[in-house]
Amino acid sequence: MMSAPAPRTGCLTPAKEAQDLKIRVHKYSPVPLYFQIAEATSAEIQLNHLNHRDKLKTERSLARELGVSLGTVRHAFQRLEDNHLVRRKQGSGTYLA
């Protein structure tokens, strides 16, 4: 049985994925869903439940998990990016700023 290769020194470790976002949306609330998602994510960041350079879930997987449209999650992520809380890299994902 082969053992795993030893980690290389001097290289950056990949960002861990922030899989455990504690986000709930209330579909019958007068507060827009995108705003609920953005505020809940912002709160997780401020409570230090997420760390600098963590990778957020993909827009598609978060939309599926929350039962909302992809456009709603994109709107929420755009709001977070506008507030300099995350940065989006096309083809790579969304990371905490």
C-alpha positions, 0 to 999 in steps of 0.5 A: 500500500502506498502512503500519501506523498509528504506535503511540499514546503513553501507552497500555499495551502489551498483555501478550505471550503466553508461548507457549514454556513448556517443560513436559513431563509424565510420564504414568506418574510417581507425581507428579500431572499437575497438580502437574507442570504447576504446578511446571514453570510455577513453575520457568519463572517463577523462572528469569525465562523468563516476565515480569511480566504475560505471558499464559499459553496458554489452558487448552484449548490447553495441555491439548491440547498436553500431552495431558491433560484440561482439568480437569488444567490448570485444577487446575494454574492454580488451584494457581499462583493460590493461590500468587500466581504468576498471576492469572486474568481471566474471559474474558481469560486467565491472566497472571503476577502 
